[in-house]
Amino acid sequence: MSIIGWIILGLLAGAIAKVLLPGRDPGGLVGTTLIGIVGALLGGWISSRYLDRPISNDFYDTATWLAAIGGSLVLLIVYRLLFGNSRERR
């Protein structure tokens, strides 16, 4: 799968991660989308590098989707922990 495929997968994985973790995000829609893209790339890299699960060239591979969604969830949680309180009114 090319980098364009990973970006598209990341957009969808970011949306799924947002549905699984509802609430306000400090970055809004753009921030969540970027987290989804980076999370998909990170999840795919971790899966292929450390879990000995080679990434398939097939866009519809379940393991690829789980790695992308998992990476997006992890980044979204870390992002909320680091920057979650920055948009609250005082």
C-alpha positions as a printed Julia matrix, in Angstrom:
90×3 Matrix{Float64}:
   0.0    0.0    0.0
   1.39   3.4   -0.93
   1.72   6.45   1.3
  -1.51   7.81  -0.21
  -3.28   4.63   0.89
  -1.92   5.09   4.42
  -3.13   8.69   4.47
  -6.62   7.64   3.41
  -6.55   4.83   5.95
  -5.37   7.34   8.56
  -8.26   9.67   7.84
 -10.71   6.84   8.35
  -8.86   5.48  11.39
  -8.86   8.95  12.96
 -12.61   9.2   12.48
 -13.11   5.76  14.03
 -10.83   6.68  16.96
 -12.86   9.86  17.48
 -16.08   7.8   17.58
 -14.52   5.4   20.09
 -13.23   8.29  22.26
 -15.88  11.0   22.12
 -15.31  14.4   23.66
 -13.67  17.69  22.88
 -10.27  17.56  21.31
  -7.87  20.46  21.67
  -7.09  20.48  17.95
 -10.6   20.15  16.59
 -11.31  18.36  13.34
  -7.97  19.18  11.71
  -5.98  18.04  14.73
  -7.93  14.81  15.02
  -7.45  14.14  11.31
  -3.69  14.67  11.56
  -3.56  12.43  14.63
  -5.39   9.77  12.63
  -2.89   9.94   9.78
   0.16   9.87  12.04
  -1.45   7.19  14.21
  -2.05   4.97  11.18
   1.55   5.32  10.08
   2.8    4.73  13.62
   0.54   1.73  14.17
   1.62   0.17  10.88
   5.27   0.74  11.66
   5.0   -0.73  15.17
   3.04  -3.7   13.86
   5.58  -4.53  11.19
   8.67  -3.72  13.24
   7.98  -5.06  16.73
   5.02  -7.42  16.47
   6.39  -9.42  13.51
   3.15  -8.77  11.64
   4.05  -7.73   8.13
   1.73  -5.12   6.69
  -0.26  -6.37   3.77
  -0.48  -4.5    0.49
  -4.21  -5.04   0.63
  -6.19  -2.0    1.8
  -8.88  -4.22   3.33
  -6.62  -6.3    5.57
  -8.08  -6.52   9.1
  -4.69  -6.44  10.83
  -3.73  -3.27   8.94
  -6.96  -1.57  10.01
  -6.53  -2.64  13.64
  -2.95  -1.35  13.67
  -4.05   2.0   12.2
  -6.97   2.42  14.6
  -4.84   1.34  17.56
  -2.12   3.84  16.67
  -4.72   6.57  16.28
  -6.29   5.76  19.64
  -2.93   5.84  21.4
  -1.98   9.18  19.86
  -5.41  10.67  20.58
  -5.17   9.65  24.25
  -1.65  11.06  24.57
  -2.7   14.27  22.8
  -5.66  14.72  25.16
  -3.47  14.1   28.2
  -0.91  16.65  27.08
  -3.14  19.35  25.64
  -6.67  18.51  26.79
  -7.03  21.32  29.32
  -5.77  24.09  27.06
  -9.24  24.86  25.62
 -11.17  24.98  28.87
 -12.56  28.34  29.91
 -11.42  29.79  33.17
